[in-house]
């Protein structure tokens, strides 16, 4: 069965290896440059010294090891999580423009975070993750509940419209709560998206949930490949489509909530990256998921680097940079009007 499902891409192995090598080169160079450059630039020798002696007390060590290292690792995890979540959602819904951000999941996490700030004032990293997870779950439940038709499954147009409606509603409620409780200072950084606040403690709490989500996603790759073909075909092959769909949606929530808790509200990564990968990879999620995660990590490394270098020492919001790239890609996908 695995061989039968992979036949579409048997003419792409050379392209696949070329894409992998290019992504690997950009990944390594992006991580290297991300450690060296920012508001303060350091030489190659400074970087090597810190890497050889990471616990030595110095100003260079404080910046590279305590600030930039966790920041770049967070960028890798967030890019991988959002790209995988987008790939899974596109496979589950069989919708080429599905994305956690476009379907209201990020808006749900944002509203829950605003409500949490209004109640608690300040929150621990673990509580932020839990609040984001609850908000994402609520938004996903509403969106998929509105879009699901018992006999026809998920209607693509209804799914997008429901996502847009829920996202707009949640954003409006969030803005009202922000104004009423005067939470602009606490929320504005989250809305713009950024990695400046990342530290080792935050990574230690949130990253295991993202890694768990990625492992569960890879373990479910074969079932996702079958489900992405057609619901009737999947049922004919004996798959319990409803149970698999619910489990995959849980993985999407886990990945999206972890990413949102780390970096804030961002969109388009889960839309752009899987499409890029599917241009060179067969419709086999054993390949699509890890390569999407790898490409998403590479993309976020470079976005984070540009956010620091465009107007130093001030950081450009990550969401603005991603939108500049993501919006034209989204319009191109809508204009094409067909699955990749």
N, C-alpha and C positions, 0 to 999 in steps of 0.2 A: 504493500500500500504506500509506503514512504516513497519508493521509487516512482510509482505512478503519479503521485502528487507533485513530484519535482520535475516532471518532463518538460515543463514550459521553459525552463531556464538552462537546458543542457547546452545551448549554444553560447552561454555567457561566461564560462569559467575564466577565460583570459581577461575579460573586462573585470571580473570579480577580484582577481589577484591584483590587477593594476589599481583598482579603487582602494583595496586594502592597503597597499604600499603607500599610496598618496595620503590616505587618512593617517596612517602611522607616522609618516614624516611630519605632517601638519600637527599631529598630536604632540610629538616629542618637542618640536620646535616651539609650539605654543606654550607648553608647560615650562620649557627652559626660559623663554622670553618673559613669561608671566612671573617667574621668580626673580628675574633681574631688573625689570623695568616697572616704573610706576611713578608716584610723586617724587620718589628718590630712586636714582638709578645706581646699580652696583656693577662692578666688573666681573668677568668670568672667574678671576682668582678669588674674589670675595665670596662668590657663590660656592666654589669648591671648598673653601675653608670652612664655611658654615656646614656644608654637607658632611665633611670629615669630622667636625667637632660640633655637633648640634647642641650640646649642653653648655658650651662655653658662654660666659656672660659678656656680651658686647652689644653695642647698638645695632650692628649689622645682623647679628644673630636674632635680636628682638624683632626686627622687621622681616627678615627672610623666613626664619623658622617658625616664629610665633604668629606672624600675620599673613604672609604670602603663601606659605605652605598649606595651612588649613583652608585658605581662600581658594587656591587652585584645586585642591581635592574636592571642595564643595562644588566648584564649577563642573568638575568631571562627573560627580554624582548627580547633580541637578540636570545636566545635559543628557546623561544616560537615562535617568528616570523619566524625563518628559518625552524623549524620543521613543522609548519603549512603550510608555503609556499611550502615545499617539498611534504607534503601530498596532498595538493590541486593540485599541478602540476602532480603528479602521477595519481590522479583521473581523471583530465581533459584529459591527454594524454593516459591514460590506459597503462602507461609505468612504470615498476617497478624500473627503474634506472634513472628516471627523477629527476632533482634537479636544483634549480635556478642557482647554481654555475656551474654545468656541461652544462647548456644550454646557457651560455654566459651572463646571466643577471648581475652577479657580475662584469664581465669584462666590460660590458657597463657602469655600474655605475663608475667603476674605471677610464675608459677613460674620461668620462665626468668630473670626479673630477680633473683629471690631466689637462684637458683643462681649467677648471675653475681656477685652481691655476696659470696656465700660463697667463691667462687674468687679473685676479683680484689680484694676489699675495697672499692675505689671504681672507678667506671667513667666514661669520657669519654662525652659526649652521643652521639657517633656509635656507640660500642659499645653504649650503652643501646638505641638504635634497632635495631641489628642483633640484639641479644639478644631484644628484644620481638618482632621479626619472626619469628625462629626459633621462639620459644615459641608465637606465634599460629598459625604454619603447622603445627606439631606437633598442637596442639589441634584445628584445623580438619580436618586429615587424619584424626584419630581419630574425630571426631564424624561427618563425612560418610561415612567408611568404614563405621561402624556403622549409619548410617541408610539407606545406599543399597542398593536392591534392583535387580538387573540388569534385570529386565523391567518393574518398576513405577516405577523412579526413586526419588525421595525421599518417604518416608512422613512426613507431618507429625508424627504422634505419636512415631514412632521418633526423629525429628530432635530434638525437644524433650527426650525422655527421655535420648538419648545426650548432648546438650549438658549437661543437668543432672548426669548421672553423671560426665562428664569434668571439669566445673567443680568438683564436690564433691571428686573424687579429687585434682585438681591443687591445690585450696585446702588440703586436708589435708596433702599432701606439702609444700607451701610453708610451712605452719605448723610442721611438724616440723623442717624445715631451719632456719627462723627461730629456733626455740627452741634447737636443738642448737648453732648457730653464734653465738647471741646477736646476732641482726640486727634486733631490734625497733626500735631507734632509726632504722636506715636504711630499714626497710620500712614503718613505721607511717604516715609521711607519704604514701607512694605509695598505700597501701590506702585512706586517707581521701580522697584526691583533692584537688588544690589547685594554684594557679597562683602561689603566693608566690615560688617559686624561679626563675621564668622570667626570662631575660635575653636580650639581643640575640644573643649568641653561640649560645645554645641554639636560638633561632629560626632563625638562619642555617643551622644544620646540619640541622634536622629539617623545617622548613616546606617546603623544595623537594620532599620525598617526598610530603607531603600534597597539595601543589598538583599534582604529577604524577599522583597518584591521581585527583584530581577531574577533571583534563583527560582522562585515559583513560576515566573513567566517562562523561563527557559524549559522548565520541567513540563509545562503545558503547551509547548510549541507545536507538537504534532496534533493535538486536539484543536488548537487554534487554526492550523492549516486546513483541517477538515471543515471546521465551522465556517471559515471564510469563503468556502466555495459556494455553498448554497444550503439553506436550512433543510430543505427536503432531502438533498443528497446526504447531509450529515445524519439525519434521522434514518435514512435507508441503510447507512453503514453501521447503525446501532448506537450512535452517539446520543447521550442524554443532553440535548442541546440547551435546555433551560438551566440545568445544574452547571454545565460548563460555562454558560454565559454569565451566571451569577458569580462563579468563582473568578472568572477573568475580570469582571467588573470590580470585584474586591481587590484584585492585583492593581488595577488602574487607580483605584482610590488610594491604595497604600503608596504607590509610586508618586502620584500627584501630590498627595498631602505632605509627604516627606520633602519633596522639592519645594513646595510652596512655603513650608515651615522654615526652610533654609534661606531661600532667596527672595520670596515674596511673589507678587502676581506677575507672571509672564505667560505669553501665549506664542503660538506659531511654531515653536520648536517641534512639537508633536505632529504638526502638519507638514512641515518642510522636509525634515530629515527622512522619515520613512519613504516619502515619494522619491527622494534622491536615491536611496538605497535600492528601491524596487526597479529602478531603471536598469540596474546591472545584475540583479539577483533574481533567481527563480522564485515562484510563489511558494516558498518553503520557509516557514517561520523559525525553523532551526537556524537559518542563515539571516533572515530579516531582523530578528530581535537583537542578536549580539552585534551585528554590524550597525544597526540603527543606534544602539547604545554607544558604540565606539565613535560613530560620526557625531552624535549629539554631544558627547564629551568634548570632542575636538572643537566643535562649533562654539560651545560655551566658554572654553578656554580663550579663544580668540575674541569673542564678544567682551569678556571680562578685561582682557588686555586693552582693547580699544576704549573701553569705558574709562580706563585710567589714563590713557595717553592722549585722548582727544583734547582735553582741556585741563592739564595738570596745574595745581594739585587738586582741583575740583574734579569729582567723578561724574561722568555722564550717566544718566540712568540706563540700566541694562535694557529695560523694556523699550526705551526709545530706539536703541540700536537694533534690537531684534525686530521691531515694527518696521523699520526702514527696509530691512531685508524681507521680512515675512509678508507684508501687505502686497507687494508686487507678485510674489509667488502665489499667494492666495487668489488674487484676481486672475492670474494665468490659469490656475487649476479650474476655477469656475468657468472661464471662457472655453477651456478645452471640453468640459462637460462630459468626461468619460473616465472610467477607472483606468488606473495604471497597472 
